[in-house]
Amino acid sequence: MALFSPNAVIKCIFFQKHGLILKLNPYLCRPKFGNFMLAVVKIAGQQFKVKAGDSLYVPHIEGKTGDSVEFSEVLMTDNDGNVAMGSDVKAVVTAEIISDLVKGDKVIAFKMKRRKGFRKKHGHRTQYTHIKVTAIA
């Protein structure tokens, strides 16, 4: 089974403009290596598009380094072109906690009223958890 048609291979190798071959175009030659499953999962009120092996930072969740967590609120799955959405989704995403507490960048809210001597400085660092998706089942 060929991944590309002969015409696609020509487009894959070179980017052509006005008949001149300019350079390699990597965006046209991305073959599909094996089958993989994508999922859109809701974690702590935010939606993430994940696949097995992905590493991502999510808002802080309970657990220690090395623990396994499951996310059952899967909104959509794509298994090699078979898309399931809404109530048809019966998947569970499992992940491993790599680092239980990671602090984000410092955010400073500075309030000031000119000529009044009023100054307030508030700041915080958002806490995240670094996880690695192990499987989508």
C-alpha positions as CSV (number, residue, x, y, z in Angstrom):
1,M,0.0,0.0,0.0
2,A,1.5,3.3,-1.1
3,L,1.2,6.3,1.3
4,F,1.4,8.8,-1.5
5,S,0.3,9.0,-5.1
6,P,3.1,9.9,-7.6
7,N,1.8,13.5,-7.9
8,A,1.8,13.9,-4.1
9,V,5.4,12.8,-4.0
10,I,6.4,15.6,-6.4
11,K,4.6,18.1,-4.2
12,C,6.1,16.6,-1.1
13,I,9.7,17.0,-2.2
14,F,9.7,20.5,-3.6
15,F,7.8,23.7,-3.3
16,Q,7.3,25.1,-6.8
17,K,6.6,28.6,-7.8
18,H,6.4,29.8,-11.4
19,G,8.1,26.6,-12.5
20,L,11.1,27.1,-10.3
21,I,12.0,24.5,-7.6
22,L,12.7,26.6,-4.5
23,K,13.0,24.3,-1.5
24,L,11.8,21.3,0.4
25,N,8.3,21.6,1.7
26,P,7.9,19.5,4.9
27,Y,4.2,20.5,5.4
28,L,3.1,18.5,2.3
29,C,5.0,15.3,3.2
30,R,3.7,14.2,6.5
31,P,2.8,10.5,6.2
32,K,0.5,8.7,8.7
33,F,2.7,6.4,10.7
34,G,0.4,3.7,12.1
35,N,-3.0,4.2,13.7
36,F,-3.5,6.5,16.7
37,M,-6.5,7.7,18.6
38,L,-7.2,11.3,19.4
39,A,-9.5,12.5,22.2
40,V,-10.8,15.8,23.5
41,V,-10.9,15.5,27.3
42,K,-12.2,17.9,29.9
43,I,-9.7,18.4,32.8
44,A,-10.5,20.8,35.6
45,G,-12.9,22.8,33.4
46,Q,-10.5,23.1,30.4
47,Q,-10.5,21.1,27.2
48,F,-7.4,19.4,25.9
49,K,-6.7,17.5,22.7
50,V,-4.6,14.5,23.6
51,K,-3.2,11.2,22.1
52,A,-1.3,8.4,23.8
53,G,2.2,9.5,24.7
54,D,1.4,13.3,25.0
55,S,2.9,15.2,27.8
56,L,1.0,18.3,29.0
57,Y,0.5,20.8,31.8
58,V,-3.0,20.8,33.3
59,P,-4.4,22.9,36.2
60,H,-3.4,21.4,39.6
61,I,-5.0,18.0,40.3
62,E,-4.8,15.9,43.4
63,G,-2.2,13.1,43.4
64,K,1.5,12.4,43.9
65,T,4.4,11.9,41.4
66,G,4.0,8.5,39.8
67,D,0.3,8.1,40.5
68,S,-2.1,7.1,37.7
69,V,-5.2,9.2,37.1
70,E,-8.2,8.6,34.9
71,F,-10.3,11.2,33.1
72,S,-13.8,9.9,32.3
73,E,-15.2,13.2,30.9
74,V,-14.2,12.6,27.2
75,L,-16.0,14.9,24.8
76,M,-14.8,13.5,21.5
77,T,-12.7,10.6,20.1
78,D,-11.2,10.0,16.6
79,N,-10.1,6.5,16.0
80,D,-8.6,6.3,12.5
81,G,-11.4,8.4,11.0
82,N,-14.2,7.1,13.1
83,V,-15.4,10.1,15.0
84,A,-17.6,9.8,18.1
85,M,-19.0,12.8,19.9
86,G,-21.4,13.5,22.8
87,S,-23.1,10.6,24.4
88,D,-21.7,8.1,21.9
89,V,-18.2,8.4,23.5
90,K,-17.4,5.5,25.8
91,A,-13.7,6.2,26.3
92,V,-11.5,6.8,29.3
93,V,-8.2,8.6,29.2
94,T,-5.5,7.3,31.6
95,A,-2.4,9.4,32.5
96,E,0.6,9.3,34.8
97,I,1.6,12.2,36.9
98,I,5.1,13.2,36.1
99,S,5.4,16.2,38.5
100,D,2.7,16.9,41.0
101,L,3.3,20.6,41.4
102,V,4.7,23.0,38.8
103,K,4.4,26.8,39.3
104,G,3.6,29.0,36.3
105,D,5.0,32.4,35.5
106,K,4.4,35.2,38.0
107,V,1.4,37.4,37.3
108,I,1.4,40.8,38.9
109,A,-1.7,43.1,39.2
110,F,-0.6,46.6,40.0
111,K,-3.2,49.2,40.9
112,M,-2.4,52.9,41.2
113,K,-4.3,56.2,41.3
114,R,-2.2,59.1,40.3
115,R,-1.6,62.0,42.7
116,K,-3.3,60.2,45.5
117,G,-0.5,58.0,46.9
118,F,-2.6,54.9,46.3
119,R,-0.6,51.9,45.2
120,K,-1.5,48.2,45.5
121,K,0.6,45.3,44.2
122,H,-1.0,41.8,44.1
123,G,0.6,38.8,42.5
124,H,0.2,35.1,42.1
125,R,1.7,32.0,40.4
126,T,-0.7,29.5,39.0
127,Q,-0.1,25.9,40.0
128,Y,0.0,23.2,37.3
129,T,0.4,19.4,37.2
130,H,2.6,17.8,34.5
131,I,1.0,14.6,33.2
132,K,1.8,12.1,30.5
133,V,-1.1,10.4,28.7
134,T,-0.5,6.6,28.8
135,A,-3.6,5.3,27.0
136,I,-7.0,6.1,25.6
137,A,-9.4,3.2,26.0
